[in-house]
């Protein structure tokens, strides 16, 4: 009887221990060995790195200005998440890295970013720096001809970093602002509460 009771208590303990783990709507990326840094220029030409945003959570998206649907809806979602977080959202940094540095000039990126969030940081590099950064974050992108112009196919995932600069989540494009906000609320909980 004592053995059965101890077994039941052990099982109950394991079940309750699992209750403390967060359930993510996005993909848990905690502990990956990539997606740790970039060196790109902002729209004023200043070199920026991921490390300088430590101390605040970051939502990072790869896209481009002429993207017809995925990029604007992802950036609108990020701005909505920031708004839904209320006071906690004031520290959230949204970053856009262009995968079309040929067309996305600093002026164009600055104007585009301002449409979504006045604090959104838009970054660009030359083709080599863009490729290096995309490779670091396991982002696919490729030009696709469209008549006399082109579009860019690219990974449509928003990367979420905690305030310590650790890549924690990948938020797919099909998640709602509410689902992403739930994830950010869990991520922003004080460590004693998680």
C-alpha positions, 0 to 999 in steps of 0.5 A: 500500500505504501509503495502504491501511495508513493508511486501515485505521489511521484506521478502527481509530482511529475504532472504538477511539475509539467504545469509550470512549463509554459505552453507556447503558440509559437515554436520554442527555440530556446537553446538553439546555437544560431541566431545570436548576432548581426551587424547591419546599418540602420536608416541613418547609416549607424552600425547596429548589433543585436547585443545593443538591444539587451535589456529589452525583448525583441521581435525580429522579422526579415522582409522587404518594402515591396512585399505585398502581403506577408511583411506588412501583416507581420509588422502590423501584428508586431505593432498590435502585440506591442499595443496589447502588452500595454505598459509591458510593451513599451520596452519591446523593440521591433526590428525589420531586416531587409532581404532586398537591399538593392531596392530598399534604400535607407530613406525608403526603409525609414518611411516604411518602418514609421508606418508600423511603429515610430520606434521600429528599427529598420536595418540593411546591409550590402548583399554579403552582409544580408546573406551572412545575417540570413544564414546566421538566422537560418532565413531563406530568401531568393529573388523571383523574376516577375516580368521586368521586375522581381519579388523576394521569396523569404522565410516568414517567421518572427524571431522573439528574443528575451531581455537577456538577448536569448532567442526564445521563440519563432512566431509563424505568420499564421498566428494571430496578434492575440496568440503572439501576445500570449507568448510574449506575456509568458516570456515577460513574466518575472523569473520567479513566476515562471 
